[in-house]
Structure formats: structure tokens, C-alpha cells
Amino acid sequence: MSIKRIATASALIVGGLLIAATMAMAHEPATPLVLKEGQGHSLTIGSKRTVVYFLTRDGDCRTSFVVGAQAGDAQAVDPTRFIVDIAPGKSFRMAGSKGYGLMFKCAGGAKDLLVRPITQVAYRGN
């Protein structure tokens, strides 16, 4: 196992312990979790774990996500990292299974990232 994989797995495990109390409210409206620049956090999105952090770049919240399987997932694949630039006042939504997900909003002049659990509602046509 490479050092990068060990570091990612360690971050997921340690972060999971830190966020357990916060995510107990994942299916209820809640006060958003506020992340400061450079502060990482581990979150559950559906059946996946994600580690998220952001840095201020060009006036935006440059948000990095590492998404992987939960511990013990028999069908685990390598974690995937992706980056999203979120403009101040704008948000990015990440949907999980069973209609639940998270919304990430760039706030405070790109000094804060607000994380709020959301419920996805399926679109109903006319």
C-alpha cells in the first residue's frame, strides 16, 4: 500500500471520529458546520466518505474533495479526488444515496466554507 493511500485512509478514519457527533444530525435541518481555510473535515455522503478542505484562490473557495468507500465496504475502489472552485455567496451540492447530501457554500469573502446537510427532492414533471 502506498504512502498516499495510507495517508488518505488515515485521514478518513481520524476525520470520521471527529465528525461522528456532527453527522448525527445529517437528516435534520441544522446550523451549518463552518470550516476555516486549510481546515479539513471528514463527512458521510450517502454510502461514501469524503474528506474536504478549502483554500482561498483568486477570490474563490478552492474546495478539494477526496471521496472513497466506508470502512469495511466489500466493493471498495480507490478514492477519487476532485477540486471545485466555489465563488463567494455561491454553493455546490453533492448528492448521496437515499435523497440525502451536503451543500458547501463559500462565505465570508472566501474565508469560510459552510457545510449543511440537505434533502434532495426528485423533480416532478407537469
PyMOL commands that set and color helices and strands:
alter all, ss='L'
color gray80, all
select helices_A, chain A and resi 3-23+97-99
alter helices_A, ss='H'
color red, helices_A
select strands_A, chain A and resi 33-36+41-45+48-57+60-69+80-86+91-95+100-107+112-119
alter strands_A, ss='S'
color yellow, strands_A
deselect
rebuild
show_as cartoon
